[in-house]
Amino acid sequence: MTAQNHTGESPFLLLGLSDDPQLQPILFGLFLSMYLITVLGNLLIIQAIISDAHVHTPMYFFLSNLSFVDLCFTTTTIPKMLVNIQTQRKDISYPECLTQVYFFMIFGGMANFLLTVMAYDRFVAICHPLNYPVIMNPHFCGLLVLVSWFLIFCISLLHVLLMRKLTFSSGSTIPHFFCELAQILKVAISDTLINDICVYLAFVWFGLFAALGIFFSYSQILSSLMKVLNTASKHKAFSTCGSHLCVVSLFYGTGLGVYLSSAVSSSTHRSKVASVMYTVFTPMLNPFIYSLRNQDVMGALGEDNSILLHGEHSLHQENRKTARAMAAQNHTGESPFLLLGLSDDPQLQPLLFGIFLSMYLITVLGNLLIILAVTSDPHLHTPMYFFLSNLSFVDICFTSTTVPKMLVDIQTQRKDSYPECLTQVYFFMIFVGMENFLLTVMAYDRFVAICHPLNFPVIMNPHFCGLLVLVSWLLIFCISLHHILLMRKLTFSPGTTIPHFFCELAQVLQVASSATLINDIWMYLDFVLFCVFPALGIFFSYHQILSSLMKLPNMASKHKAFSTCGSHLCVVSLFYGTVLGVYLSSAMSASAHRSKVVSVMYTVVTPMLNPFIYSLRNQYVMGALGRLPGRVVSCLDGL
C-alpha cells in the first residue's frame, strides 16, 4: 500500500474495545453512564468550591483546576468512542486524530502537574505553617497553574508538529479506542526515532519529575511529623493529605499499569483495559474521593469499622462454607437466617445500639418536622414541597425498614426468620426505589420551574403531581413484589449467614444454594430502572436548566434561579455517591465489611441529613419551622 501523509480522505481505523456486535449496546450504556457521572461529579466539585467562600484556599483552588482537567481529560476520548459505537463507524480522520492526541497530552500532563503542585501545597502547609499564607498567596498559586498550562501546551504542540512529518499506510488500524501517541507511532511506516526520543523525554518530564516532586514533598512532610510529639497532632496534620494520596496512587497506579501491560505483553487487549482505568475510572472516582474523604466523621467511621469487622469477615467465610456443604432446603420459620450485623464484639454492642438509636431518632424527628412544616404552612403548598414531604415520608420508612430490626437484634441477639427477611427485602426495595423516583421528579419540577416558568402552574398542576407520585408507587410495588416471588423459588442451607446488618437483596442471592441467574438478571434490570434512568433524567433536567440559565444576561437572576436547586443537588450527590460507594466497594473487594460500612451511609446517614440540608439551605422551610410552634400552641388553645 502506498505510503502517504494522512489527510481527511485517508482515515485511521480505531478498533475500539471489542468488535462483538452484541457487546456494543452494553459498552455504550456503560461508558455513557460513567461519562455522565464523571461530568456531574466534577462539575459539582467546581460549583461547590466557587460558591462557598470557606473553601477559597490554595488546596481547593488546585482541586477545582484538577476537576476541570478531569472533565476535559475524559471528554477528549469518551464522546468520540460513543459516537463510533452508535454510528458503527471506526474511522477517525488524520486531523481529528492529531487533535485528540494533542488535547489528551495536554490534560494528561496537566493532571500530573496539578497533583505535584497539590503535594507541594501540603508540604508548605505542614512543614512551614507560619509562612503558608505568604508563600501560597493567590498570585503565586495562579502563577503555578499558568506556568503549568503554558509548559504543557508547548510540549504537546511539539509532539504534534513532529507527528505531522510521519507517513502512514492508507487505512492504518489503531488497536485502541482512542488515538494514543504510542499506538500511532507503532503504525507509522516512516522512521520514528525522533518521536520516540521525545516521548521518553516527555515521560521523564510528565511522569518521573512529577512523581519525584510528590515523593520529595511527602518525605519532608513525614520528616516534620516525626518531630511532633503529640500523636493526635500528627494524625490531624497527615489526615489533610489522605484524599490527595488516594488520587495520586490511583492515577499513577493505573498509568503505570498501562505501560507495564504494554511492556510485559504484546497483547493490545490488556493495554486497552488498563487505559480504561486511567482515562475513565480515575476522573470518575476523584470527586467521590475528595468529597467523601473530606468528612472527618465518615473517614473515622470507615477506618474503625474496617478494623472491628476484619475478624468477623473470616468467621463469615468459614460459616458460609459449612452452610453450603449442608443439604439445601427451602427456608421456613424453623430454619432462620443469621444476620452477622456490624460487629460481634460484645463490648461494642451498647455503643452501636446508642449510636444507631440516636441517628434513628434524629432521622424520624427531622423528617416529621419537615412533613409538619409543609402540611401546616400554606406558603409551602407548591409542587416542590409536596414532593419534599413525600421524600421525608419515604426517608422515615426507608430507615425504619433496617434500623429498628438491627437495634432489636443487638438487644436480644436473636436470628431472623425467612418471612421476616423477605419482608425486609420487599420494603427496602420499595423505599429505595421510591427515593430514586422522587429525586428524579423533583429534578423535573426544577426544570419546568426554571425553563418554562410561565407554563409551570399548568404543567405541574396538583392532579399531575399526585399522578406522578401515584404511578411511581404503583411501579415500585409491582417490581418489588416480582422480586419477592422469584426469591420464593430459591433454596437455602439451614442456618445461612448473611454478612450484613439487614437483608439486602444482593447479599441474600449470594448465599442461595440454587441457581440465581433469573434473579441476577432482574436485579441488573432493576438497577438500570431505579438508578441509571433516574440519574439520566436528573442529568437531563439540570443540563436543560444550565442551558436556560446561560441565556440570562443578569448574573443575579442566574444565581437566584439556580439557588432553588442547591438543596436538591446536595441530596442527589449524597444519595447517589453513597449508593455508588456500596457497589464500588463490593466490586473492588470481596470483603463484606467494606460494603457494610458504606451501606450505613445511604441507609442511615443520608436520610438523617436530608432534613438538615433542606431546612438549613432553604429560608422558606426555616420560616415554616419557625412558625410551627406557634401553630401547635394555637391548635392546643383551640382544644
Solvent accessible surface area in square Angstrom, and as a share of the most:
residue,aa,sasa,rsa
1,M,176,0.78
2,T,112,0.65
3,A,51,0.39
4,Q,71,0.32
5,N,84,0.43
6,H,5,0.02
7,T,67,0.39
8,G,44,0.42
9,E,155,0.70
10,S,9,0.06
11,P,38,0.24
12,F,1,0.00
13,L,66,0.33
14,L,4,0.02
15,L,70,0.35
16,G,17,0.17
17,L,35,0.17
18,S,32,0.21
19,D,111,0.58
20,D,55,0.28
21,P,105,0.66
22,Q,152,0.68
23,L,71,0.36
24,Q,35,0.16
25,P,93,0.58
26,I,110,0.56
27,L,26,0.13
28,F,51,0.21
29,G,33,0.32
30,L,93,0.46
31,F,5,0.02
32,L,49,0.24
33,S,26,0.17
34,M,12,0.05
35,Y,36,0.14
36,L,23,0.11
37,I,50,0.26
38,T,0,0.00
39,V,19,0.11
40,L,45,0.22
41,G,11,0.10
42,N,1,0.00
43,L,67,0.33
44,L,39,0.19
45,I,20,0.10
46,I,27,0.14
47,Q,78,0.35
48,A,53,0.41
49,I,14,0.07
50,I,115,0.59
51,S,73,0.47
52,D,58,0.30
53,A,78,0.60
54,H,164,0.73
55,V,33,0.19
56,H,115,0.52
57,T,55,0.32
58,P,25,0.15
59,M,42,0.19
60,Y,40,0.15
61,F,78,0.32
62,F,0,0.00
63,L,8,0.04
64,S,16,0.11
65,N,25,0.13
66,L,3,0.01
67,S,4,0.02
68,F,94,0.39
69,V,0,0.00
70,D,6,0.03
71,L,28,0.14
72,C,25,0.15
73,F,3,0.01
74,T,0,0.00
75,T,60,0.35
76,T,22,0.13
77,T,0,0.00
78,I,0,0.00
79,P,41,0.26
80,K,49,0.21
81,M,8,0.03
82,L,14,0.07
83,V,82,0.47
84,N,19,0.10
85,I,25,0.13
86,Q,121,0.54
87,T,74,0.43
88,Q,161,0.71
89,R,139,0.51
90,K,82,0.35
91,D,31,0.16
92,I,4,0.02
93,S,23,0.15
94,Y,3,0.01
95,P,68,0.43
96,E,87,0.39
97,C,1,0.00
98,L,11,0.06
99,T,68,0.39
100,Q,14,0.06
101,V,1,0.01
102,Y,43,0.16
103,F,79,0.33
104,F,21,0.09
105,M,19,0.09
106,I,1,0.00
107,F,24,0.10
108,G,12,0.12
109,G,1,0.01
110,M,0,0.00
111,A,2,0.02
112,N,15,0.08
113,F,24,0.10
114,L,1,0.01
115,L,1,0.01
116,T,30,0.18
117,V,16,0.09
118,M,6,0.03
119,A,0,0.00
120,Y,76,0.29
121,D,1,0.00
122,R,22,0.08
123,F,23,0.09
124,V,1,0.01
125,A,22,0.17
126,I,28,0.14
127,C,27,0.16
128,H,79,0.35
129,P,80,0.50
130,L,165,0.82
131,N,79,0.40
132,Y,39,0.15
133,P,92,0.58
134,V,111,0.64
135,I,57,0.29
136,M,4,0.02
137,N,48,0.25
138,P,121,0.76
139,H,144,0.64
140,F,60,0.25
141,C,4,0.02
142,G,29,0.28
143,L,80,0.40
144,L,43,0.21
145,V,11,0.06
146,L,118,0.59
147,V,70,0.40
148,S,10,0.06
149,W,42,0.15
150,F,134,0.56
151,L,63,0.31
152,I,0,0.00
153,F,82,0.34
154,C,60,0.36
155,I,38,0.19
156,S,0,0.00
157,L,87,0.43
158,L,90,0.45
159,H,5,0.02
160,V,19,0.11
161,L,100,0.50
162,L,29,0.15
163,M,1,0.00
164,R,130,0.47
165,K,158,0.67
166,L,6,0.03
167,T,36,0.21
168,F,0,0.00
169,S,27,0.17
170,S,38,0.25
171,G,33,0.32
172,S,12,0.08
173,T,63,0.37
174,I,0,0.00
175,P,28,0.17
176,H,0,0.00
177,F,2,0.01
178,F,0,0.00
179,C,0,0.00
180,E,15,0.07
181,L,20,0.10
182,A,38,0.30
183,Q,8,0.04
184,I,0,0.00
185,L,15,0.07
186,K,140,0.59
187,V,35,0.20
188,A,16,0.13
189,I,89,0.45
190,S,39,0.25
191,D,116,0.60
192,T,22,0.13
193,L,106,0.53
194,I,101,0.51
195,N,8,0.04
196,D,49,0.25
197,I,83,0.42
198,C,21,0.12
199,V,35,0.20
200,Y,150,0.57
201,L,111,0.55
202,A,10,0.07
203,F,99,0.41
204,V,51,0.29
205,W,91,0.32
206,F,22,0.09
207,G,15,0.14
208,L,85,0.42
209,F,106,0.44
210,A,5,0.04
211,A,39,0.30
212,L,95,0.47
213,G,24,0.23
214,I,10,0.05
215,F,147,0.61
216,F,113,0.47
217,S,5,0.03
218,Y,18,0.07
219,S,38,0.25
220,Q,68,0.30
221,I,0,0.00
222,L,85,0.42
223,S,57,0.37
224,S,32,0.21
225,L,9,0.04
226,M,129,0.57
227,K,163,0.69
228,V,52,0.30
229,L,176,0.87
230,N,84,0.43
231,T,104,0.61
232,A,70,0.54
233,S,46,0.30
234,K,53,0.23
235,H,118,0.53
236,K,153,0.65
237,A,28,0.21
238,F,65,0.27
239,S,60,0.39
240,T,62,0.36
241,C,0,0.00
242,G,12,0.11
243,S,10,0.06
244,H,6,0.02
245,L,60,0.30
246,C,43,0.26
247,V,1,0.00
248,V,17,0.10
249,S,72,0.47
250,L,33,0.17
251,F,23,0.10
252,Y,49,0.19
253,G,40,0.39
254,T,17,0.10
255,G,17,0.16
256,L,103,0.51
257,G,25,0.24
258,V,4,0.02
259,Y,114,0.43
260,L,95,0.47
261,S,19,0.12
262,S,46,0.30
263,A,86,0.67
264,V,118,0.68
265,S,24,0.16
266,S,115,0.74
267,S,47,0.30
268,T,52,0.30
269,H,114,0.51
270,R,138,0.50
271,S,3,0.02
272,K,19,0.08
273,V,76,0.43
274,A,15,0.12
275,S,0,0.00
276,V,16,0.09
277,M,69,0.31
278,Y,20,0.08
279,T,1,0.00
280,V,0,0.00
281,F,55,0.23
282,T,2,0.01
283,P,2,0.01
284,M,6,0.03
285,L,17,0.08
286,N,6,0.03
287,P,8,0.05
288,F,35,0.15
289,I,29,0.15
290,Y,12,0.04
291,S,49,0.32
292,L,50,0.25
293,R,115,0.42
294,N,69,0.35
295,Q,97,0.43
296,D,119,0.62
297,V,123,0.71
298,M,37,0.16
299,G,31,0.30
300,A,51,0.40
301,L,53,0.26
302,G,19,0.19
303,E,92,0.41
304,D,78,0.40
305,N,9,0.05
306,S,38,0.24
307,I,131,0.67
308,L,71,0.35
309,L,0,0.00
310,H,120,0.54
311,G,50,0.48
312,E,8,0.03
313,H,36,0.16
314,S,62,0.40
315,L,86,0.43
316,H,4,0.02
317,Q,59,0.26
318,E,104,0.47
319,N,46,0.24
320,R,66,0.24
321,K,136,0.57
322,T,87,0.51
323,A,8,0.06
324,R,104,0.38
325,A,90,0.70
326,M,94,0.42
327,A,86,0.67
328,A,58,0.45
329,Q,79,0.35
330,N,92,0.47
331,H,10,0.04
332,T,69,0.40
333,G,44,0.42
334,E,156,0.70
335,S,12,0.08
336,P,31,0.20
337,F,1,0.00
338,L,56,0.28
339,L,24,0.12
340,L,25,0.12
341,G,16,0.16
342,L,8,0.04
343,S,10,0.07
344,D,83,0.43
345,D,51,0.27
346,P,101,0.63
347,Q,160,0.71
348,L,27,0.13
349,Q,28,0.12
350,P,95,0.60
351,L,101,0.50
352,L,17,0.08
353,F,50,0.21
354,G,32,0.31
355,I,76,0.38
356,F,7,0.03
357,L,62,0.31
358,S,55,0.36
359,M,28,0.12
360,Y,39,0.15
361,L,103,0.51
362,I,74,0.37
363,T,0,0.00
364,V,33,0.19
365,L,112,0.56
366,G,11,0.11
367,N,1,0.01
368,L,81,0.40
369,L,67,0.33
370,I,3,0.01
371,I,36,0.18
372,L,90,0.45
373,A,0,0.00
374,V,7,0.04
375,T,82,0.48
376,S,40,0.26
377,D,1,0.00
378,P,86,0.54
379,H,134,0.60
380,L,2,0.01
381,H,117,0.52
382,T,56,0.33
383,P,23,0.15
384,M,34,0.15
385,Y,10,0.04
386,F,78,0.32
387,F,0,0.00
388,L,4,0.02
389,S,14,0.09
390,N,26,0.13
391,L,1,0.00
392,S,4,0.02
393,F,100,0.42
394,V,0,0.00
395,D,1,0.00
396,I,25,0.13
397,C,26,0.15
398,F,1,0.00
399,T,0,0.00
400,S,40,0.26
401,T,19,0.11
402,T,0,0.00
403,V,0,0.00
404,P,42,0.26
405,K,37,0.16
406,M,8,0.03
407,L,15,0.07
408,V,69,0.40
409,D,24,0.12
410,I,26,0.13
411,Q,122,0.54
412,T,77,0.45
413,Q,146,0.65
414,R,112,0.41
415,K,97,0.41
416,D,2,0.01
417,S,22,0.14
418,Y,9,0.03
419,P,73,0.46
420,E,69,0.31
421,C,1,0.00
422,L,12,0.06
423,T,67,0.39
424,Q,14,0.06
425,V,1,0.01
426,Y,43,0.16
427,F,82,0.34
428,F,13,0.05
429,M,13,0.06
430,I,0,0.00
431,F,23,0.10
432,V,22,0.13
433,G,0,0.00
434,M,0,0.00
435,E,1,0.00
436,N,2,0.01
437,F,26,0.11
438,L,2,0.01
439,L,0,0.00
440,T,30,0.17
441,V,17,0.10
442,M,7,0.03
443,A,0,0.00
444,Y,75,0.29
445,D,1,0.00
446,R,22,0.08
447,F,25,0.10
448,V,1,0.01
449,A,24,0.18
450,I,28,0.14
451,C,28,0.17
452,H,79,0.35
453,P,80,0.50
454,L,165,0.82
455,N,79,0.40
456,F,38,0.16
457,P,93,0.59
458,V,111,0.64
459,I,58,0.29
460,M,4,0.02
461,N,49,0.25
462,P,123,0.77
463,H,145,0.65
464,F,61,0.26
465,C,4,0.02
466,G,30,0.29
467,L,80,0.40
468,L,45,0.22
469,V,11,0.06
470,L,116,0.58
471,V,69,0.39
472,S,12,0.08
473,W,42,0.15
474,L,114,0.57
475,L,86,0.43
476,I,0,0.00
477,F,81,0.34
478,C,74,0.44
479,I,27,0.14
480,S,0,0.00
481,L,89,0.44
482,H,64,0.28
483,H,1,0.01
484,I,19,0.10
485,L,100,0.50
486,L,26,0.13
487,M,1,0.00
488,R,137,0.50
489,K,160,0.68
490,L,7,0.04
491,T,35,0.20
492,F,0,0.00
493,S,3,0.02
494,P,35,0.22
495,G,33,0.32
496,T,5,0.03
497,T,6,0.03
498,I,0,0.00
499,P,6,0.04
500,H,0,0.00
501,F,3,0.01
502,F,0,0.00
503,C,0,0.00
504,E,18,0.08
505,L,16,0.08
506,A,28,0.22
507,Q,14,0.06
508,V,0,0.00
509,L,9,0.05
510,Q,93,0.41
511,V,6,0.04
512,A,7,0.05
513,S,44,0.28
514,S,40,0.26
515,A,91,0.70
516,T,25,0.15
517,L,122,0.61
518,I,94,0.48
519,N,7,0.04
520,D,42,0.22
521,I,81,0.41
522,W,94,0.33
523,M,45,0.20
524,Y,143,0.54
525,L,95,0.47
526,D,8,0.04
527,F,77,0.32
528,V,56,0.32
529,L,59,0.29
530,F,14,0.06
531,C,19,0.11
532,V,31,0.18
533,F,118,0.49
534,P,4,0.03
535,A,36,0.28
536,L,56,0.28
537,G,24,0.23
538,I,2,0.01
539,F,51,0.21
540,F,113,0.47
541,S,4,0.03
542,Y,10,0.04
543,H,96,0.43
544,Q,57,0.25
545,I,0,0.00
546,L,68,0.34
547,S,44,0.28
548,S,31,0.20
549,L,5,0.03
550,M,128,0.57
551,K,167,0.71
552,L,66,0.33
553,P,134,0.84
554,N,82,0.42
555,M,140,0.62
556,A,69,0.53
557,S,43,0.28
558,K,37,0.16
559,H,130,0.58
560,K,155,0.66
561,A,25,0.19
562,F,37,0.15
563,S,62,0.40
564,T,61,0.35
565,C,0,0.00
566,G,10,0.09
567,S,8,0.05
568,H,6,0.03
569,L,16,0.08
570,C,46,0.27
571,V,0,0.00
572,V,4,0.02
573,S,45,0.29
574,L,33,0.16
575,F,1,0.00
576,Y,38,0.14
577,G,4,0.04
578,T,2,0.01
579,V,12,0.07
580,L,36,0.18
581,G,13,0.13
582,V,5,0.03
583,Y,110,0.42
584,L,35,0.17
585,S,17,0.11
586,S,55,0.35
587,A,87,0.67
588,M,135,0.60
589,S,24,0.15
590,A,102,0.79
591,S,18,0.11
592,A,13,0.10
593,H,19,0.08
594,R,122,0.45
595,S,4,0.02
596,K,2,0.01
597,V,15,0.08
598,V,33,0.19
599,S,0,0.00
600,V,1,0.01
601,M,13,0.06
602,Y,12,0.04
603,T,0,0.00
604,V,0,0.00
605,V,19,0.11
606,T,1,0.00
607,P,1,0.01
608,M,28,0.12
609,L,61,0.30
610,N,4,0.02
611,P,8,0.05
612,F,88,0.36
613,I,29,0.15
614,Y,9,0.04
615,S,10,0.07
616,L,125,0.62
617,R,143,0.52
618,N,22,0.11
619,Q,137,0.61
620,Y,134,0.51
621,V,0,0.00
622,M,93,0.41
623,G,26,0.25
624,A,2,0.01
625,L,42,0.21
626,G,57,0.54
627,R,102,0.37
628,L,14,0.07
629,P,82,0.51
630,G,44,0.42
631,R,80,0.29
632,V,72,0.41
633,V,84,0.48
634,S,71,0.46
635,C,87,0.52
636,L,113,0.56
637,D,112,0.58
638,G,71,0.68
639,L,182,0.90
